[in-house]
Amino acid sequence: MLKTDIAIIGAGPAGLNAAISAASMGAGVLLLDRDEFVGGQLIKQTHKFFGSREQHASTRGIDIAGLLHEKVKEYKNIELRLGATVLGYYPDGVITAEYQGRLLKIKAQRYIVATGAAEKSLPFPNNDLPGIYGAGAVQTLTNVYGVLPGQRVLMVGSGNIGLIVSYQLMQAGVEVAGIVEAAPNIGGYLVHAAKIRRAGVPVFTSHTIKEAYGDSVVQGAVIWQLDEKWQPVPGTEKDIKADVICVAVGLTPLTELLWQAGCKMKFVSQLGGHVPVRDENMMTTMPDIYVAGDVSGVEEASAAMVEGKIAGLCAAASIGCSTGEFDELRSRALSQLAELRSGPAGEKIRSGLKLLV
Amino acid sequence: MPDRTIVCRCEDLSLEEIRELIDQGFKSIDEIKRISRCGMGPCQGRGCRQIVAQEIAAATGKKLDEIEMPKFRPPVKPVKLGILLGGEKEDE
């Protein structure tokens, strides 16, 4: 049995920051990730981030992962284990992980669950044809492995992921046939949408995919219009040829471990599905379990980083670690988070969080 | 091949099959899981759970937040039996 002060599950933007903050308070940290690299989804973000300097604004996501990794290495009290997939949380407060082909048992005083989110899928006829992917999967294929998914892509969903992946595919030389959006307006930020529109990509708002077609692989899709009650309008069908369809209809938190631990969960659609009830220190209803990042509500990576800081600081403080700067660091992080969520873009998150905290 | 809308890719279950089960009276995710294996494959329900919940909500008139989630058991991802049989890593 491996014993540690704080075990952190997931070394994405939230988990890395949680590890650094907890270690800076003097806590012993075990940082686990199922991948062979740190950074989570940051490593495929080739675009520059917004926000303030403290959240690495105007740095590319992949470079932020590198910076955080360097910082983690500076701490002797952080043990990083990659290729470690956490499998379960048990009633005695022990977690198990698969690591190097063997089973690892871990007992920590506190856990910070930073497992992120998974892409939602979408039911439509022939949605299992080869060539139909989640947009995030295509981003991994293209930006991490350097493999193009095809030649002509239809994107379903115009949130930030749909817009960013469309743009990055164009940068990689893939044609984007169009973006389909069920809502009457584009979902993502204007800056991303503007790039797409300048490139002349049609955005079909109030439209949805009716069906995909193809013999043994996808060859195209039929889309149709939705009325104001979100019902499809017969006679409005359009045929769009594409050898790739990307589904970008949102993310949902990866909360299995939290359910197993008995954390109180609540369905909040603004946050992507079921999320843990937690306080402003990121502590769930189970006092040994903290959360940070998309697992506690789907949001931007910048917010995940700040939540990671808060969870790391507060989990460390809860087991008696201290530094003279704790109060200051915590309140600075809380105000950064409030700032990130201010304005019209943060409205959805704010309304979701009201139901939670 | 007729057009199929796949809900659970791991266990190859279509939207029509899920709707038929709901019609037959299986009105919770756990019941549907037990009768059909929906959500019991390699992805452990990450792809289908939300769609099944939406279908139950639509058929029963319930809100999505009223649909009970299934039981979540370890392991959260498939592991080889050898890993469990091998026991705990010894050098720890």
Interface residues (C-beta under 8 A of the other chain):
Chain A: M1 L2 T85 V86 L87 G88 Y89 Y90 T96 E98 Y99 Q100 G101 R102 L103 L104 K105 A118 K120 S121 P123 F124 P125 N126 N127 D128 E211 T252 L254 E256 L257 W259 Q260 M265 K266 F267 V268 S269 G273 H274
Chain B: D3 R4 T5 I6 V7 R9 L15 Q44 R46 G47 C48 Q50 I51 L64 D65 M69 F72 R73 P74 P75 V76 K77 V79 G82 I83 L84 G86 G87 E88 K89 E92
